[in-house]
């Protein structure tokens, strides 16, 4: 057996007990998940900027020796077939078990799921990519049959239902179909009856977010899986939803380390809140299942939005604090945590070596043991081990002062960007005015103050955390476009309400001033209806280098005839007063707007 031991300082380390491990063939998922003697971690052994250069069996054995020494006993994979990574991993584990029967390592085997036309121009989220999905499931079944003493969980999909995975996500019905297929195989004897089946996805996809995810198929899926594998990433939220992250006024006088510790405590509280939200949703449906953390983690470095020029989240000191504090909670509550991740993987942001996705590992590519495991290193558990030809060694040469010199203090709450616009509730304003002012301070003189405000409070919403949208001083709206496969944001009613703008349908204009430093092609438009009700509609104007409406670094005023919108709306049910959505050339550049209003001719 192994024991999970929290040591002094910043690291959480694992030590092997003297207990005999020869009974490991009899361990099943129900014995492993929720058992702190079986620490779990996400594993990808890719060591190069090109993912196609997959690790060999020898490379994987090198990694397994390191992870075994660190005390990990359960590994999570993501694809069943890609570049033979998972088959090689299972082969490596078997060979090591054959050589040493006391060697104990189990696998949560992922089967990649995606929609029809995934990563293409028009992905169809209601239909699955039948060829890919079936091939992934068939391979997962084959491997589970071949290695029943190693494969203890099959996860159908990774973040395959969350809507921000726009290039490939599927509706819950697609995941449900394959989960039911695997459950039937278990009943028929085609798979180990004690093999657990789940899907691993963002907390919102499991009912812990907004109601756009609530549907009958999700309820059926929750009933079908053996447990829920939940993802939570406060690290990413430090940029996209940062209110919890910023230092409150009563902590501004604390030392930077104390401010950081308090901020990390709030991060763990956020994970707990999202975990509880999923549990509450399940309880509301009368469903009682185990919930475990399928993925969470913290990057140790970045040169992007989470670093010195952004949320100040990424550094090794915070990584160590988060790792320790999170596991203290999961261990105390019988929750498994597949921490993301074991080793840095340079392919994840191959074009930018400083991208945060490349730096989530507890170990560097070439043998650096990061701060979360320094005390394990001091215990001598990694003695004689190497990676990429280099002996394992402490990052920063084990110099804590050096790490602290690179510690980024979380920003102050008083600098938190405005995320809601609360309009005056003044009966003296003309309720029948011809113009609706969204935001502005220097509106055209010809309006003659003949304007009114939107019906209620408006929120600035970055869709699925794909970009950022902020309101600066002097009512300046600033959008930092995304660099991922898509981005979008909007000014929506905070309460989910809508407004009748039919008076603008025939004789209305959308007026604003715009400038920017982005090469993206994007849409600016309106929305009606609601996604969760199945009646969401969009109509838009196209901007960017590919069209006639180009953005420049100097201010330009646009007065757009609403009759020229592309798309159809229900003008009596306008829910998105203005939205922005990237089309291509995603460069992370900025777009700024001011003096936005609707005008009646």
Steps between C-alpha positions, in 0.01 A plus 500: 500500500596864478427773748425858409687714749486877530844614604608831642550798273347535158514150353267209524700183462435135482687219673471128462418298805644159574168334425504222244362611161464158343122514537475777237339270240186503713462878515205646312378854438280489809809421710718766338286811445460703816788313662787732597739204481455521121601851388401578142645720229444586133774360281625597157854393421552729200841669521513700176329800343353267237248264652560246224836422665339271753694343787642152458434216743847566644414870548177406676676254730735782598195710588331216686800454726485870586124499567525181702776654712280807555224271626248526216298187434231604248561667164248669272530495119298686237508307171476127444676501162696820435863428411478173699564696821248308713579152361869566569420618851308181577772287348759678713298449819451131424868443434593675824243293692638183343847599611387603849161362617488760777494784242153655513359741243144535369350695209191710438486450125359786293311456173496823299154612387421769246214627286437461130726735299708563812775758455344596167306803384156380611519255792166328564477468877181294495666222300804297594801423283392138467823367347729662756280436801437135418870440434591659835245289688605180322864566587410583862306173527786303345754651742274449801459136402873458440604668827217437751739521795610851392204675336246579774303789346399596145419868454281568197622839382710780646330839531280373220176665615615843618392768256830687490645194324335644190705313236396154620252485792198272485162500666462267803299254290817403309692426819196320642484267200856376551475484879193279463683290242786435744262430787323240287833337418564469872163330551567260213844404632694680226665722760588459864176559691692708753651731237361850559371713214483879508556813292748763612379855453477855626283553809251703294442205268391292800232751603713720725482807275226686317178334395600483132644157587186365666317244290353149517805339340728642768271353766511164324879523474536574870298188569703293253858576613655320796631829637548863393844620393499878548744767373562828681761762412525804727835567329325590174229688688763741638482658155149432374298529821745657747289655773585221749871526421568866571631616838223662708563832670537346847793286375696771320733555798600134521834369379495379139533139612202537732295666225589211270408235757163667553442516123581130460258420784232683301593288197445178691173643631400556136566136416289398800221734390494353148517146639205577728304658215519174305407302809202727565381460142525122527316507831223704338456210257511239775835366379768392744836418342861547599665812360875516451726770356590391149722796432636812667844655511722806509762627254844586636584757232358694208569803285131545421185622675562309823844648554662832587294689243173340606349329805835424673393138552778295341805433713646202682425627851127515426516163328642347818242668723209394281624142471529462875181681599285325242615153603446578866132553414462202265676261736296613797177441306572171325527659156747387235677779311654435160736794527601662173767405430806279544747648249519818296387438142652748250256414220203654679597850385760406244523847349571667835739318735395742774129414469343394829373169358861386464575547871240309704728208581638412843815401309673686221576338165863436592488390860422814702300413812276799566431651840190292586728194524817654643458328834449168323831568332661572836374163623715337231212331317632610159858392555648335191208602274534707184299639209623596154848403605509733799491399865195626686580827673314774683376793298680827581769281659268470798545869585176610668609866499543479125143373465370777725679762291282387210181496705233720342266665750131463407348831385291709739123469493461875456659459157245234402350580160132594484287203396152647534338824390230621737291765331322790674142430603368848448138562407601838362676329211294486185369144485380550142828651381614403152850392604625231739839575650709195594806695609667831425609835635528711188189413304420687179356844557215435258347252741375798698498284814215304344614164631413230748694213659459123462219348705723360776857428608728374224793259558823478305531130417796321343351188347647185651811695603621527140599868519475793740266799503541792738354844555767763561482860611299740285272213393762340275421139412816293450501149352811282499428251224575134553782286362315168512278340239229764552407794720190696585351745750193717546308759697203297627230565755636383835173344612440308177228743395437630150368822348261582221697700241258452213483878456855483362439215255399705199647843570783452744876531510776364722752778564843477664862605472761229450874453488726199545825315465372158392521329164199280585197486280200524731129567531321779684131436543193437715341190650142403571365210701691268728730203438344290777154550348620399154401830339829693497544700179775733381530770238823683429728728302844372397819687587867443430753474217283263292205741476415860421478605864864506609630609838782749537716617788327840493135551594234452232130565539257244359127555451360169378156454352335213691329393177843389379548245778581146383261262674149502644399614850192506715503875562249467783744280695847662476723341765845602376520874445832469321729202450844439350616169353828409333494329161869434428853640537486467878796710616409620851491863384278771647179669388366816666156660472335808644176697466282201416131562441198403293343780305160524341506677163 
